[in-house]
Amino acid sequence: MAGLLDPLKVKGLTLKNRIVMSPMHTGFATTEGAVTENLVTHYVRRSKALGLLIVEHSYVSLEGKLSERQVGIYDDSLVSGLEKLSSSVHATGTPIVIQINHAGRVV
């Protein structure tokens, strides 16, 4: 039986262990949804021990924003911050994915 710290291969991606950080809202983005240094630092510090990091719920359109200071993925101007976040986490050897979200009827 595999242990928590054993590698796991999923569709060609090998995770260094089976520890996954689930997406949790931090409130560290700007009010426009941009990635901040505080957000990058938060995820990099946690990523070192993980097999996979899932970035918090990120809205795909302005109409789908659920909360203040939520990460946005709705505009090309936000790409550079998301790339910085991704490359910073990848530098620790940890894969990163993002949870996309639309608040739907809540808004």
JOVEN-V201813 format. One record per residue. N is the residue number from 0. PHI is phi in radians with two decimals (* if undefined). OMEGA is omega in degrees with one decimal (none if undefined). D_CENTER is the distance of its C-alpha to the mean C-alpha in Angstrom with 2 decimals. Layout:
BEGIN
N_PHI_OMEGA_D_CENTER ; N_PHI_OMEGA_D_CENTER
END
This chain:
BEGIN
0_*_-179.3_29.54 ; 1_-1.25_178.4_26.23 ; 2_-1.75_-177.8_24.83 ; 3_-1.03_-176.4_21.43 ; 4_-1.65_176.9_21.36 ; 5_-1.37_176.9_22.65 ; 6_-1.07_178.5_20.76 ; 7_-2.41_177.8_19.73 ; 8_-1.76_180.0_20.13 ; 9_-2.26_176.8_18.45 ; 10_0.83_176.6_19.84 ; 11_1.51_177.3_20.32 ; 12_-1.79_178.6_17.11 ; 13_-1.79_176.3_18.13 ; 14_-1.54_-176.6_15.93 ; 15_-1.21_174.2_17.68 ; 16_-2.73_-175.4_17.78 ; 17_-1.82_179.1_16.97 ; 18_-1.59_-178.8_14.76 ; 19_-2.12_174.2_11.40 ; 20_-1.55_-179.7_9.16 ; 21_-1.32_-178.0_8.85 ; 22_-1.24_179.1_6.78 ; 23_-2.39_-179.1_8.90 ; 24_-1.08_179.6_9.78 ; 25_-1.82_-174.4_10.54 ; 26_1.36_-177.7_12.64 ; 27_-1.64_176.7_11.92 ; 28_-1.39_174.3_11.60 ; 29_-1.32_178.5_15.08 ; 30_-1.18_176.2_17.13 ; 31_-1.55_177.8_16.72 ; 32_1.66_-178.1_12.91 ; 33_-1.34_176.1_12.66 ; 34_-1.20_177.6_10.39 ; 35_-1.99_176.2_12.71 ; 36_-1.05_179.5_13.81 ; 37_-1.07_178.6_13.31 ; 38_-1.16_178.8_9.55 ; 39_-1.05_179.9_9.54 ; 40_-1.03_179.1_12.10 ; 41_-0.97_-177.3_10.48 ; 42_-1.29_179.5_7.65 ; 43_-1.10_179.9_10.40 ; 44_-1.03_-177.8_12.89 ; 45_-1.47_-172.4_11.30 ; 46_-1.20_-173.5_10.27 ; 47_-1.02_-177.4_13.98 ; 48_-1.76_-172.3_15.16 ; 49_-1.68_169.1_12.65 ; 50_-1.54_180.0_13.30 ; 51_-2.70_176.8_9.80 ; 52_-2.04_176.3_6.35 ; 53_-1.92_-179.9_4.45 ; 54_-1.21_-178.0_1.59 ; 55_-0.92_-178.8_5.10 ; 56_-0.96_-174.3_7.78 ; 57_-2.24_-172.4_8.35 ; 58_-1.35_-175.0_12.06 ; 59_-1.72_174.5_13.81 ; 60_-2.67_-179.7_17.12 ; 61_-1.02_-179.8_18.70 ; 62_-1.21_-177.0_20.64 ; 63_-1.78_-180.0_17.64 ; 64_-1.23_-176.9_16.19 ; 65_-1.71_-173.8_16.35 ; 66_-2.50_176.8_16.15 ; 67_-1.10_175.4_16.74 ; 68_1.02_175.4_14.17 ; 69_-1.54_178.4_11.43 ; 70_-1.11_178.7_8.92 ; 71_-1.88_176.8_11.03 ; 72_-2.46_-172.1_11.08 ; 73_-1.83_-173.5_14.83 ; 74_-2.56_-179.2_16.62 ; 75_-1.04_-179.7_17.20 ; 76_-1.15_-179.3_17.47 ; 77_-1.59_-174.3_13.72 ; 78_-1.09_-176.7_13.18 ; 79_-1.08_177.3_14.26 ; 80_-1.17_178.0_11.75 ; 81_-1.17_176.4_8.81 ; 82_-1.14_177.8_11.02 ; 83_-1.09_178.0_11.57 ; 84_-1.04_-178.5_8.07 ; 85_-1.07_-177.9_7.99 ; 86_-1.18_178.3_11.59 ; 87_-1.17_177.4_11.43 ; 88_-1.24_177.6_9.32 ; 89_-1.03_179.5_11.55 ; 90_-1.10_176.9_14.46 ; 91_-1.52_-179.7_14.18 ; 92_1.55_-177.1_14.67 ; 93_-1.92_173.8_11.50 ; 94_-1.19_-178.2_9.92 ; 95_-2.37_173.4_6.25 ; 96_-2.29_-178.2_5.57 ; 97_-2.17_177.0_4.36 ; 98_-1.58_177.1_6.75 ; 99_-1.55_-171.3_9.47 ; 100_-2.58_168.2_12.04 ; 101_-2.40_-173.5_15.59 ; 102_-1.18_175.4_17.55 ; 103_1.03_-174.2_20.66 ; 104_-1.31_180.0_23.81 ; 105_-1.18_-175.5_22.38 ; 106_-1.52_none_22.63
END
